[in-house]
Amino acid sequence: MLRSIVLAFVWLPLALAQTGPASAGQPTAATTKDQDLIEKIMGMAGPEGPSQMTEKKRFHLYLLSVTGPVPVLAETAGAAIKQLANSPKAWGQGWGAFGERAESNLAYNALRQTITYGTSVVFHEDNRYYSSHKHGFLGRTGYAVLCTVTARHPDGREVFSVSSVAGVLGGGALSSIWGPRSWEGVHGIARNAGISFGVTAGFNVVREFLPDLLHRPQK
């Protein structure tokens, strides 16, 4: 029940907002065709270099993080993986169980992104992913993993991301309300938070190397 309420009050209004004017997400003339595809349509990557984070742009990215194609597909795929692994076991198998897992994933992501968005406004944090411009696989991978818990301030400083961490922990704590007993308590919340950070770190690695796969040279 709580999962459905979360999706009704957070996810559905944002999905409707996605149909509004697209000007908030329009890339600058300097962006390449590949970057236009990645950022505007998939919402996967930030700009090549520092750029001002307007509140309109921040809200547009928030919409993408909750109702965009990448998070919806990713959370559904995550539910399928959990279904195969029978995790959590308390939910069992079958289409009904898959629906529970998918709904739970989408509700958790909606809570996480909403908390992250609100906190980033307060602390003036830019959580977009910026290309590292480093050389070497290990250096670039390490940068991508570290970006899981860092953000940029308007002056360009890289700092610990209060909003990203608050989103993961807050979303995990709230989702434990509807989850099985294994999700309850500090241990359960910490375990789920660790999984979320790990998935985000992996996604950042994709963000870092995706331009190479698209044959777009880093500047």
MARZAPA-279587 format. One record per residue (C-alpha): x, y, z; residue number from 1. Coordinates in nm, 3 decimals. Example, Ala and Ser with C-alpha at 12.3 -4.5 7.8 and 13.67 -1.06 7.14 Angstrom:
<recs>
REC    east   north      up  nr
REC   1.230  -0.450   0.780   1
REC   1.367  -0.106   0.714   2
</recs>
This chain:
<recs>
REC    east   north      up  nr
REC   0.000   0.000   0.000   1
REC   0.272   0.249   0.096   2
REC   0.458   0.174  -0.230   3
REC   0.147   0.261  -0.429   4
REC   0.100   0.586  -0.236   5
REC   0.461   0.686  -0.302   6
REC   0.424   0.619  -0.674   7
REC   0.090   0.803  -0.690   8
REC   0.210   1.117  -0.513   9
REC   0.564   1.135  -0.649  10
REC   0.608   0.935  -0.967  11
REC   0.281   0.998  -1.150  12
REC   0.275   1.381  -1.118  13
REC   0.636   1.393  -1.235  14
REC   0.554   1.168  -1.530  15
REC   0.284   1.413  -1.633  16
REC   0.526   1.703  -1.589  17
REC   0.758   1.536  -1.840  18
REC   0.507   1.617  -2.111  19
REC   0.548   1.989  -2.052  20
REC   0.782   2.229  -2.235  21
REC   1.117   2.075  -2.316  22
REC   1.311   2.398  -2.304  23
REC   1.447   2.324  -1.958  24
REC   1.641   2.031  -2.092  25
REC   1.766   2.181  -2.417  26
REC   2.143   2.145  -2.453  27
REC   2.363   2.435  -2.547  28
REC   2.479   2.481  -2.906  29
REC   2.826   2.365  -2.804  30
REC   2.715   2.013  -2.713  31
REC   2.787   1.736  -2.959  32
REC   2.525   1.514  -3.118  33
REC   2.626   1.218  -2.898  34
REC   2.615   1.424  -2.579  35
REC   2.275   1.559  -2.683  36
REC   2.151   1.198  -2.704  37
REC   2.303   1.094  -2.372  38
REC   2.196   1.394  -2.164  39
REC   1.866   1.502  -2.317  40
REC   1.709   1.166  -2.395  41
REC   1.876   0.924  -2.154  42
REC   1.966   1.166  -1.875  43
REC   2.286   0.976  -1.812  44
REC   2.569   1.226  -1.818  45
REC   2.652   1.581  -1.731  46
REC   2.834   1.831  -1.949  47
REC   3.196   1.795  -2.052  48
REC   3.304   2.090  -1.838  49
REC   3.165   2.299  -1.550  50
REC   2.841   2.478  -1.632  51
REC   2.593   2.668  -1.422  52
REC   2.324   2.459  -1.257  53
REC   2.003   2.659  -1.284  54
REC   1.703   2.561  -1.077  55
REC   1.510   2.493  -1.398  56
REC   1.783   2.257  -1.513  57
REC   1.800   2.095  -1.169  58
REC   1.427   2.023  -1.176  59
REC   1.445   1.885  -1.531  60
REC   1.720   1.644  -1.426  61
REC   1.508   1.545  -1.125  62
REC   1.224   1.458  -1.363  63
REC   1.458   1.242  -1.569  64
REC   1.597   1.069  -1.259  65
REC   1.249   0.956  -1.154  66
REC   1.041   0.913  -1.470  67
REC   1.301   0.902  -1.747  68
REC   1.352   0.590  -1.960  69
REC   1.682   0.491  -1.798  70
REC   1.563   0.474  -1.434  71
REC   1.235   0.305  -1.529  72
REC   1.410   0.041  -1.738  73
REC   1.690   0.002  -1.484  74
REC   1.453  -0.048  -1.190  75
REC   1.244  -0.295  -1.390  76
REC   1.557  -0.486  -1.492  77
REC   1.670  -0.481  -1.129  78
REC   1.338  -0.635  -1.030  79
REC   1.391  -0.911  -1.287  80
REC   1.736  -0.984  -1.145  81
REC   1.596  -0.998  -0.793  82
REC   1.322  -1.227  -0.919  83
REC   1.580  -1.470  -1.056  84
REC   1.775  -1.453  -0.730  85
REC   1.451  -1.479  -0.529  86
REC   1.548  -1.170  -0.330  87
REC   1.391  -1.099  -0.092  88
REC   1.280  -1.457  -0.035  89
REC   0.976  -1.343   0.162  90
REC   0.815  -1.217  -0.161  91
REC   0.842  -1.553  -0.335  92
REC   0.805  -1.607  -0.710  93
REC   0.545  -1.552  -0.984  94
REC   0.417  -1.244  -1.164  95
REC   0.268  -1.101  -0.847  96
REC   0.607  -1.116  -0.675  97
REC   0.774  -0.957  -0.977  98
REC   0.521  -0.675  -0.963  99
REC   0.600  -0.622  -0.595 100
REC   0.971  -0.603  -0.668 101
REC   0.928  -0.364  -0.960 102
REC   0.691  -0.139  -0.765 103
REC   0.926  -0.141  -0.467 104
REC   1.224  -0.045  -0.684 105
REC   1.037   0.239  -0.853 106
REC   0.903   0.369  -0.519 107
REC   1.250   0.354  -0.362 108
REC   1.401   0.543  -0.655 109
REC   1.127   0.807  -0.637 110
REC   1.195   0.860  -0.266 111
REC   1.572   0.861  -0.313 112
REC   1.567   1.112  -0.596 113
REC   1.313   1.337  -0.423 114
REC   1.524   1.354  -0.106 115
REC   1.838   1.410  -0.312 116
REC   1.672   1.686  -0.515 117
REC   1.536   1.872  -0.212 118
REC   1.863   1.848  -0.021 119
REC   2.070   1.956  -0.322 120
REC   1.863   2.276  -0.343 121
REC   1.936   2.353   0.022 122
REC   2.311   2.280   0.000 123
REC   2.355   2.415  -0.356 124
REC   2.501   2.085  -0.479 125
REC   2.542   1.985  -0.840 126
REC   2.527   1.605  -0.857 127
REC   2.571   1.576  -1.232 128
REC   2.846   1.351  -1.354 129
REC   3.137   1.532  -1.521 130
REC   3.391   1.354  -1.739 131
REC   3.720   1.308  -1.555 132
REC   3.958   1.407  -1.839 133
REC   4.200   1.165  -1.674 134
REC   4.410   0.908  -1.860 135
REC   4.424   0.539  -1.787 136
REC   4.159   0.289  -1.692 137
REC   4.233   0.282  -1.318 138
REC   4.245   0.661  -1.281 139
REC   3.919   0.712  -1.465 140
REC   3.747   0.425  -1.287 141
REC   3.859   0.551  -0.946 142
REC   3.726   0.898  -1.029 143
REC   3.392   0.751  -1.138 144
REC   3.356   0.552  -0.816 145
REC   3.447   0.852  -0.598 146
REC   3.186   1.065  -0.775 147
REC   2.922   0.845  -0.616 148
REC   2.957   1.050  -0.297 149
REC   3.083   1.386  -0.426 150
REC   2.918   1.692  -0.577 151
REC   3.016   2.036  -0.706 152
REC   2.935   2.370  -0.553 153
REC   2.859   2.679  -0.766 154
REC   3.220   2.793  -0.722 155
REC   3.348   2.469  -0.880 156
REC   3.468   2.300  -0.561 157
REC   3.422   1.924  -0.535 158
REC   3.279   1.836  -0.195 159
REC   3.116   1.548  -0.010 160
REC   2.763   1.515  -0.145 161
REC   2.525   1.551   0.146 162
REC   2.228   1.526  -0.088 163
REC   2.334   1.203  -0.260 164
REC   2.407   1.025   0.067 165
REC   2.088   1.158   0.229 166
REC   1.888   1.032  -0.069 167
REC   2.027   0.678  -0.045 168
REC   1.996   0.651   0.333 169
REC   1.657   0.822   0.348 170
REC   1.516   0.615   0.065 171
REC   1.648   0.297   0.223 172
REC   1.503   0.383   0.563 173
REC   1.158   0.461   0.421 174
REC   1.150   0.157   0.192 175
REC   1.218  -0.065   0.493 176
REC   0.867   0.022   0.609 177
REC   0.710  -0.184   0.330 178
REC   0.994  -0.430   0.283 179
REC   1.048  -0.767   0.452 180
REC   1.196  -0.797   0.802 181
REC   1.545  -0.837   0.653 182
REC   1.527  -0.472   0.540 183
REC   1.455  -0.341   0.889 184
REC   1.704  -0.201   1.137 185
REC   2.042  -0.043   1.090 186
REC   2.193  -0.358   0.938 187
REC   1.922  -0.395   0.675 188
REC   1.924  -0.028   0.579 189
REC   2.305  -0.023   0.561 190
REC   2.311  -0.332   0.341 191
REC   2.057  -0.188   0.096 192
REC   2.242   0.145   0.097 193
REC   2.565  -0.035   0.012 194
REC   2.395  -0.204  -0.282 195
REC   2.259   0.131  -0.404 196
REC   2.601   0.298  -0.381 197
REC   2.758   0.005  -0.565 198
REC   2.504   0.020  -0.847 199
REC   2.551   0.397  -0.876 200
REC   2.928   0.356  -0.886 201
REC   2.892   0.106  -1.169 202
REC   2.663   0.343  -1.353 203
REC   2.920   0.622  -1.314 204
REC   3.181   0.399  -1.476 205
REC   2.942   0.360  -1.770 206
REC   2.903   0.738  -1.782 207
REC   3.280   0.781  -1.786 208
REC   3.353   0.538  -2.069 209
REC   3.034   0.566  -2.275 210
REC   3.169   0.857  -2.485 211
REC   3.460   0.633  -2.587 212
REC   3.217   0.364  -2.698 213
REC   3.032   0.624  -2.902 214
REC   3.363   0.722  -3.065 215
REC   3.351   1.074  -2.927 216
REC   3.699   1.185  -2.817 217
REC   3.731   1.343  -2.474 218
REC   3.855   1.701  -2.475 219
</recs>
